[in-house]
Amino acid sequence: MNWLSLFGDLRFMTGALVALLGVIFIAYAHEDSWPYVRWLAGSAMLFGLSSLGFRLSQRFFGVTAEGIGAPAATVVAISLAALLVGLHTYLSHRSDHQWRRFVLLCLLGTAWVTLVVALLRENPFRGPIASASVLTAAASWLLWHWWRDRWSGQLALAAAFLVQPLLLFAAMRVGMDVRAFRDLTPLPIVVVYFFVLTLILQRDARRLARELHRSARAEAALQRLADNLDRTVHERTAQLEALNQGLRAFSGMVSHDLRGPLRNIHGLSEMAREAIEEGQPAQALPLVRKLGHESLRASRMVSDLLDLARVEQQALQKARVDFGELVRECVDQLAMEYPSAQQAVRVGQLPVVEVDRGLMAHVVTNLVGNALKYGQGRPGLAVDVHAQRENGRWRFAVSDNGPGFDEARAGELFQPFNRLAGDAVPGTGLGLTVVRRVVQQHGGEVGASGRMGEGARFWWTLPAT
């Protein structure tokens, strides 16, 4: 018989096609899918190669269809067992005890096929019936999985498994010859393997596409984070550089301004010592008074520096604060130094704001205290403390009718050690620097306006929420 005629044989070609599907499945499968691919591809190659062998034995060695019925049904059972092990691994994501399941399914399938063939010994369709019963059981298992997972692919696979039983039922109803039916049998088996391998490859491809999409999104997010981090690093580096420059300038100012009272203390102490050694204690007495004044000035300067350092480092302890109550407490404390404070200070309607009470008390005490200090001796001194809401912020102000200042130099007021009044009024020039820093820590702004001889107005803002 011509070998070329095999390529026109449906059973031979379907066997070759199924075996080829198994080879392709192994060749193009990802290594992560090996736990189930090896069973699915192995099942396809076993069934395909067995079909080729059975057909060759019929064509060249005279083996009858009845003679290969039972072995063919057994091969179908074994192939189906391997196929089910692969599907179970794929659907459950469990690769343990695979060989145990395979052996168990082979034993059950072979026993069932043997039993059906023995019971239907006189029925020419005994082999196809045994195969159909096994395929029906596999379809029922897939339907159970679909009911649990709701993956439509399981419905498609179950339908593919039922093609051969439905064809068998139709063939028996119309009285088809068993030999003619056996010629059709490979077609539904090819459908089963085609659906299994195609659906799994398609689902794996979609899963891989989703993973690639997630990976691309994660990479883009990481790039954005890297860009933000790089920008933040540059910003923080610039801030640190500015801070270092500020610290260098600040340390220079501190050393310069502290050197003044310390130099005065040293000079005055030397002069007082010489006066005492020369037997002139009366001349030493005013020098000692000046020593006390300079030492007090240095002590205040150190105290203000410590306040500034504490403000720079201290974390805000925010709470709801009634500013009306806070201002009245600060005025009571200032009255110990300025007896006219309670008569001079007028407190308007002030809100309740969430702030650090201790730091904000420093702001109020400093600004109200400055108004009282610079306005001492002026008849009819009046200090007003009030607030109003503007664009979601509270704007507080301390206004007075004191000596005022040159508004062109308002920007100098909040710089360390800058004192527009010079030495005419005691102070260190750090109080307003601390005020500005406290307000900035609360997310607000601070400023001042005034005119010489007409009073001054210091204001600061705070978020309303």
C-alpha positions as CSV (number, residue, x, y, z in Angstrom):
1,M,0.0,0.0,0.0
2,N,1.2,3.5,-0.9
3,W,2.5,5.4,2.1
4,L,1.3,8.6,0.6
5,S,-2.3,7.4,1.0
6,L,-1.8,7.7,4.8
7,F,-2.0,11.5,4.4
8,G,-5.5,11.2,3.2
9,D,-6.5,8.9,6.1
10,L,-8.5,11.0,8.6
11,R,-7.6,8.9,11.7
12,F,-3.9,8.9,10.8
13,M,-3.8,12.7,10.3
14,T,-5.8,13.5,13.4
15,G,-3.4,11.4,15.4
16,A,-0.4,13.2,13.9
17,L,-2.1,16.6,14.5
18,V,-2.7,15.8,18.2
19,A,0.9,14.6,18.7
20,L,2.1,17.8,16.9
21,L,0.0,19.9,19.2
22,G,1.6,18.4,22.2
23,V,5.1,19.0,20.8
24,I,4.3,22.7,20.1
25,F,2.8,23.1,23.5
26,I,6.0,22.0,25.1
27,A,8.2,24.0,22.7
28,Y,6.5,27.3,23.4
29,A,5.4,26.9,27.0
30,H,7.0,29.2,29.7
31,E,9.1,27.5,32.3
32,D,6.7,28.6,35.0
33,S,3.9,26.6,33.4
34,W,5.9,23.3,33.3
35,P,4.0,21.7,36.2
36,Y,0.8,21.4,34.1
37,V,2.3,21.7,30.6
38,R,4.2,18.4,30.9
39,W,0.9,16.5,31.7
40,L,-1.2,18.2,29.0
41,A,1.4,17.9,26.3
42,G,2.3,14.3,27.4
43,S,-1.4,13.4,27.2
44,A,-1.6,14.8,23.7
45,M,1.5,13.0,22.4
46,L,0.5,9.7,24.0
47,F,-2.9,9.8,22.4
48,G,-1.6,11.1,19.0
49,L,1.2,8.5,18.8
50,S,-1.1,5.7,19.9
51,S,-3.6,6.7,17.2
52,L,-0.8,6.6,14.7
53,G,0.3,3.2,15.9
54,F,-3.2,1.7,15.9
55,R,-3.9,3.0,12.3
56,L,-0.6,1.7,11.0
57,S,-1.3,-1.7,12.5
58,Q,-4.7,-1.8,10.8
59,R,-3.3,-0.6,7.4
60,F,-0.1,-2.8,7.3
61,F,-0.6,-5.6,9.7
62,G,-4.2,-6.5,9.3
63,V,-5.3,-5.8,12.8
64,T,-9.1,-5.5,13.0
65,A,-11.0,-2.7,14.5
66,E,-12.5,-5.0,17.1
67,G,-9.0,-6.1,18.0
68,I,-7.9,-2.6,18.9
69,G,-11.2,-1.5,20.5
70,A,-10.3,-2.3,24.1
71,P,-6.6,-1.2,23.9
72,A,-7.7,2.1,22.3
73,A,-10.2,2.7,25.1
74,T,-7.5,2.0,27.6
75,V,-5.2,4.5,25.9
76,V,-8.0,7.0,25.9
77,A,-8.4,6.5,29.7
78,I,-4.7,6.9,30.4
79,S,-4.4,9.9,28.1
80,L,-7.5,11.4,29.7
81,A,-6.0,10.8,33.2
82,A,-2.8,12.7,32.3
83,L,-5.0,15.4,30.8
84,L,-7.1,15.7,34.0
85,V,-4.0,15.9,36.2
86,G,-2.7,18.8,34.1
87,L,-6.0,20.5,34.2
88,H,-6.3,20.0,37.9
89,T,-2.8,21.5,38.4
90,Y,-3.7,24.4,36.2
91,L,-7.1,25.2,37.8
92,S,-6.1,24.6,41.4
93,H,-2.5,26.0,41.2
94,R,-1.4,22.9,43.1
95,S,1.4,20.7,41.8
96,D,1.7,18.3,44.7
97,H,0.9,14.6,44.5
98,Q,0.6,14.7,40.7
99,W,1.8,11.1,40.1
100,R,-0.4,9.8,42.9
101,R,-3.4,11.4,41.2
102,F,-2.3,10.1,37.7
103,V,-1.9,6.5,38.9
104,L,-5.2,6.6,40.8
105,L,-7.0,8.0,37.7
106,C,-5.3,5.4,35.4
107,L,-6.4,2.6,37.7
108,L,-9.9,3.8,38.0
109,G,-10.2,4.6,34.2
110,T,-8.7,1.2,33.2
111,A,-10.9,-0.7,35.6
112,W,-13.9,1.2,34.4
113,V,-13.2,0.6,30.7
114,T,-12.5,-3.1,31.4
115,L,-15.8,-3.4,33.3
116,V,-17.8,-1.6,30.6
117,V,-16.2,-3.7,27.8
118,A,-16.8,-6.9,29.8
119,L,-20.5,-6.0,30.5
120,L,-21.1,-5.0,26.9
121,R,-19.2,-7.9,25.3
122,E,-21.9,-8.4,22.6
123,N,-22.3,-4.7,21.8
124,P,-20.1,-3.6,18.9
125,F,-20.0,0.0,20.4
126,R,-18.5,-1.3,23.7
127,G,-15.2,0.6,23.2
128,P,-16.7,3.9,22.2
129,I,-19.2,3.6,25.1
130,A,-16.4,3.1,27.6
131,S,-14.6,6.1,26.2
132,A,-17.8,8.2,26.2
133,S,-18.5,7.4,29.9
134,V,-15.0,8.5,30.9
135,L,-15.3,11.8,28.9
136,T,-18.7,12.4,30.4
137,A,-17.3,12.0,33.9
138,A,-14.5,14.5,33.0
139,A,-17.1,17.0,31.6
140,S,-19.0,16.7,34.9
141,W,-15.8,17.5,36.9
142,L,-15.2,20.6,34.7
143,L,-18.8,21.8,35.3
144,W,-18.2,21.5,39.0
145,H,-15.1,23.6,38.7
146,W,-17.0,26.1,36.6
147,W,-19.7,26.4,39.3
148,R,-16.9,27.2,41.8
149,D,-14.6,29.5,39.7
150,R,-17.0,30.9,37.0
151,W,-14.3,30.8,34.3
152,S,-16.1,30.5,31.0
153,G,-13.2,28.4,29.6
154,Q,-14.3,25.5,31.8
155,L,-17.7,25.5,30.2
156,A,-16.1,25.4,26.7
157,L,-13.8,22.5,27.8
158,A,-16.8,20.6,29.3
159,A,-18.7,21.1,26.0
160,A,-15.6,19.8,24.1
161,F,-15.5,16.7,26.3
162,L,-19.2,16.0,25.5
163,V,-18.8,16.0,21.7
164,Q,-17.8,12.3,21.5
165,P,-20.6,11.1,23.8
166,L,-23.2,13.2,21.9
167,L,-21.9,11.8,18.5
168,L,-22.0,8.3,19.9
169,F,-25.6,8.8,21.0
170,A,-26.6,10.2,17.6
171,A,-24.8,7.4,15.8
172,M,-26.5,4.7,17.8
173,R,-29.9,6.3,17.3
174,V,-29.5,6.4,13.5
175,G,-28.0,2.9,13.3
176,M,-24.5,3.9,12.1
177,D,-22.1,1.1,11.6
178,V,-19.4,0.9,14.3
179,R,-16.6,1.0,11.8
180,A,-17.9,4.2,10.3
181,F,-18.3,5.7,13.8
182,R,-14.7,4.7,14.6
183,D,-13.6,6.7,11.6
184,L,-15.3,9.8,13.2
185,T,-14.0,9.2,16.7
186,P,-10.6,11.0,16.4
187,L,-12.4,14.3,15.5
188,P,-14.0,14.9,18.9
189,I,-10.7,13.9,20.6
190,V,-8.9,16.5,18.4
191,V,-11.5,19.1,19.5
192,V,-10.8,18.3,23.2
193,Y,-7.1,18.7,22.9
194,F,-7.4,21.8,20.6
195,F,-9.7,23.5,23.1
196,V,-7.6,22.6,26.1
197,L,-4.3,23.8,24.7
198,T,-5.8,26.8,23.0
199,L,-7.7,28.1,26.0
200,I,-4.8,27.6,28.4
201,L,-2.4,29.3,26.0
202,Q,-4.8,32.2,25.5
203,R,-5.4,32.5,29.3
204,D,-1.7,32.4,30.0
205,A,-1.1,35.0,27.3
206,R,-3.7,37.3,28.9
207,R,-2.3,36.8,32.3
208,L,1.2,37.6,30.9
209,A,-0.2,40.7,29.3
210,R,-1.7,41.8,32.6
211,E,1.6,41.2,34.4
212,L,3.5,43.1,31.7
213,H,0.9,45.9,32.0
214,R,1.3,45.9,35.8
215,S,5.1,45.8,35.5
216,A,5.0,48.7,33.1
217,R,2.8,50.7,35.5
218,A,5.0,49.8,38.4
219,E,8.1,50.8,36.5
220,A,6.4,54.1,35.5
221,A,5.4,54.6,39.2
222,L,9.0,53.9,40.3
223,Q,10.3,56.3,37.7
224,R,8.0,59.0,39.0
225,L,9.1,58.2,42.5
226,A,12.7,58.4,41.4
227,D,12.1,61.7,39.7
228,N,10.2,63.0,42.8
229,L,13.0,61.8,45.0
230,D,15.6,63.4,42.8
231,R,13.7,66.7,42.8
232,T,13.2,66.4,46.6
233,V,16.9,65.7,47.1
234,H,17.8,68.8,45.1
235,E,15.3,70.9,46.9
236,R,16.5,69.6,50.3
237,T,20.1,70.1,49.3
238,A,19.3,73.7,48.3
239,Q,17.4,74.2,51.6
240,L,20.3,72.8,53.6
241,E,22.8,75.0,51.7
242,A,20.6,78.0,52.4
243,L,20.3,76.9,56.0
244,N,24.1,76.4,56.3
245,Q,24.6,79.9,54.9
246,G,22.1,81.2,57.3
247,L,23.7,79.4,60.2
248,R,27.1,80.8,59.2
249,A,25.7,84.3,59.0
250,F,23.8,83.8,62.2
251,S,26.8,82.5,64.0
252,G,28.8,85.5,62.8
253,M,26.1,87.9,64.1
254,V,25.9,86.0,67.4
255,S,29.6,86.2,67.9
256,H,29.7,89.8,67.0
257,D,26.8,90.9,69.2
258,L,27.8,88.8,72.1
259,R,31.3,90.1,71.9
260,G,30.0,93.6,72.6
261,P,28.6,93.1,76.2
262,L,31.4,90.6,77.0
263,R,34.0,93.2,75.9
264,N,32.2,95.8,77.9
265,I,32.0,93.5,81.0
266,H,35.8,92.9,80.7
267,G,36.6,96.6,80.3
268,L,34.3,97.7,83.1
269,S,35.7,95.1,85.5
270,E,39.2,96.2,84.8
271,M,38.3,99.8,85.4
272,A,36.5,98.9,88.6
273,R,39.5,96.8,89.8
274,E,41.9,99.7,89.1
275,A,39.6,102.1,91.0
276,I,39.4,99.8,94.0
277,E,43.2,99.2,94.0
278,E,43.8,103.0,93.9
279,G,41.6,103.4,96.9
280,Q,38.7,105.1,95.1
281,P,35.7,102.8,95.7
282,A,33.3,105.7,94.9
283,Q,34.5,105.7,91.3
284,A,34.0,101.9,91.1
285,L,30.4,101.9,92.2
286,P,28.9,103.3,88.8
287,L,31.2,100.9,87.0
288,V,29.7,98.0,88.9
289,R,26.2,99.2,88.1
290,K,27.2,99.2,84.4
291,L,28.7,95.7,84.8
292,G,25.3,94.5,86.1
293,H,23.6,96.1,83.1
294,E,25.9,94.5,80.5
295,S,25.8,91.1,82.2
296,L,22.0,91.3,82.2
297,R,22.0,92.3,78.5
298,A,24.3,89.2,77.7
299,S,22.0,87.0,79.8
300,R,18.9,88.2,77.9
301,M,20.7,87.6,74.6
302,V,21.6,84.1,75.6
303,S,18.1,83.5,76.8
304,D,16.7,84.7,73.5
305,L,19.1,82.6,71.5
306,L,17.9,79.5,73.5
307,D,14.3,80.5,72.7
308,L,15.1,80.7,69.0
309,A,16.9,77.3,69.1
310,R,14.0,75.7,71.0
311,V,11.6,77.0,68.4
312,E,13.7,75.7,65.5
313,Q,13.9,72.2,67.0
314,Q,10.7,71.7,69.0
315,A,7.8,69.8,67.4
316,L,4.5,71.6,67.5
317,Q,2.1,70.4,70.2
318,K,-1.2,71.7,68.7
319,A,-4.5,72.1,70.6
320,R,-7.5,74.3,70.3
321,V,-6.7,77.6,72.0
322,D,-9.0,80.5,72.9
323,F,-6.9,83.5,71.9
324,G,-9.0,85.9,74.0
325,E,-8.1,83.9,77.1
326,L,-4.5,83.5,76.0
327,V,-4.0,87.3,75.4
328,R,-5.6,88.1,78.8
329,E,-3.2,85.7,80.5
330,C,-0.2,87.3,78.7
331,V,-1.3,90.8,79.7
332,D,-1.6,89.7,83.3
333,Q,2.0,88.5,83.2
334,L,3.2,91.7,81.5
335,A,1.5,93.8,84.2
336,M,4.2,92.7,86.6
337,E,6.7,94.6,84.5
338,Y,4.4,97.2,83.0
339,P,1.8,98.3,85.7
340,S,-0.3,100.1,83.1
341,A,-0.7,97.0,80.9
342,Q,-4.3,96.1,82.0
343,Q,-5.5,99.7,81.3
344,A,-3.6,100.2,78.1
345,V,-4.4,96.8,76.3
346,R,-7.8,96.4,74.8
347,V,-8.7,92.9,73.6
348,G,-11.2,92.5,70.8
349,Q,-13.2,89.4,69.8
350,L,-10.6,86.7,69.2
351,P,-11.2,83.2,67.7
352,V,-10.4,79.7,68.8
353,V,-7.6,78.3,66.7
354,E,-5.6,75.1,66.8
355,V,-2.0,76.1,67.6
356,D,0.9,75.3,70.0
357,R,-0.2,77.3,73.1
358,G,3.3,77.7,74.6
359,L,4.8,79.1,71.4
360,M,1.9,81.3,70.5
361,A,2.0,82.8,74.0
362,H,5.6,83.8,73.2
363,V,4.3,85.6,70.1
364,V,1.6,87.5,72.0
365,T,3.8,88.3,74.9
366,N,6.6,89.6,72.6
367,L,4.3,91.8,70.4
368,V,2.2,93.2,73.2
369,G,5.3,93.6,75.4
370,N,7.1,95.6,72.7
371,A,4.1,97.9,72.4
372,L,4.1,98.5,76.1
373,K,7.9,98.9,76.3
374,Y,8.3,101.4,73.5
375,G,5.2,103.3,74.5
376,Q,6.2,103.8,78.2
377,G,5.8,107.4,79.3
378,R,3.4,108.3,76.4
379,P,0.2,109.7,77.8
380,G,-2.9,107.9,76.6
381,L,-1.1,104.8,75.4
382,A,-3.5,102.3,73.8
383,V,-2.7,98.8,72.5
384,D,-5.4,97.0,70.6
385,V,-5.4,93.2,69.9
386,H,-7.9,92.1,67.4
387,A,-8.4,89.5,64.5
388,Q,-10.4,89.1,61.4
389,R,-11.0,86.2,58.9
390,E,-9.6,86.6,55.4
391,N,-9.7,83.8,52.7
392,G,-9.7,80.9,55.1
393,R,-7.1,82.4,57.4
394,W,-7.2,84.4,60.7
395,R,-5.3,87.7,60.6
396,F,-4.3,88.8,64.1
397,A,-2.9,92.3,64.8
398,V,-1.4,94.3,67.7
399,S,-1.8,98.0,67.1
400,D,-0.6,100.9,69.2
401,N,-0.3,104.6,69.2
402,G,3.3,104.6,70.4
403,P,6.4,106.2,68.8
404,G,6.1,104.0,65.6
405,F,9.0,103.4,63.2
406,D,10.2,104.2,59.7
407,E,8.1,101.9,57.5
408,A,10.8,101.8,54.9
409,R,12.9,99.8,57.3
410,A,10.1,97.3,58.3
411,G,11.9,94.4,56.6
412,E,14.8,94.8,59.1
413,L,12.6,94.3,62.2
414,F,12.5,90.5,61.9
415,Q,16.2,90.0,61.2
416,P,18.4,88.7,64.1
417,F,20.0,91.5,66.2
418,N,18.5,94.3,64.2
419,R,17.1,97.0,66.5
420,L,15.7,100.2,64.9
421,A,15.7,102.0,68.3
422,G,19.3,101.2,68.9
423,D,20.3,101.2,72.6
424,A,17.7,103.7,73.6
425,V,15.4,100.9,74.6
426,P,16.7,97.7,76.2
427,G,16.5,94.5,74.1
428,T,18.6,92.0,72.2
429,G,17.0,92.2,68.7
430,L,16.0,88.5,68.7
431,G,12.4,88.7,70.0
432,L,10.8,89.4,66.6
433,T,13.0,86.8,64.9
434,V,11.5,84.2,67.3
435,V,8.0,85.5,66.5
436,R,8.6,85.1,62.8
437,R,9.9,81.6,63.2
438,V,6.9,80.5,65.4
439,V,4.4,81.9,62.9
440,Q,6.1,80.3,60.0
441,Q,6.1,76.9,61.8
442,H,2.3,77.3,62.1
443,G,2.0,77.9,58.3
444,G,1.4,81.6,58.7
445,E,3.1,84.9,57.8
446,V,4.1,87.9,59.8
447,G,4.6,91.6,59.0
448,A,4.6,95.2,60.3
449,S,3.6,98.7,59.3
450,G,4.0,102.0,61.0
451,R,4.9,105.7,60.8
452,M,7.2,107.7,63.0
453,G,5.3,109.3,65.9
454,E,2.0,107.7,64.9
455,G,2.2,104.2,66.2
456,A,2.9,100.7,64.8
457,R,0.9,97.7,63.8
458,F,2.3,94.1,63.9
459,W,0.2,91.4,62.3
460,W,0.4,87.6,61.8
461,T,-1.8,85.0,60.1
462,L,-2.8,81.5,61.0
463,P,-4.8,78.8,59.1
464,A,-8.4,78.9,60.1
465,T,-8.6,75.1,60.2
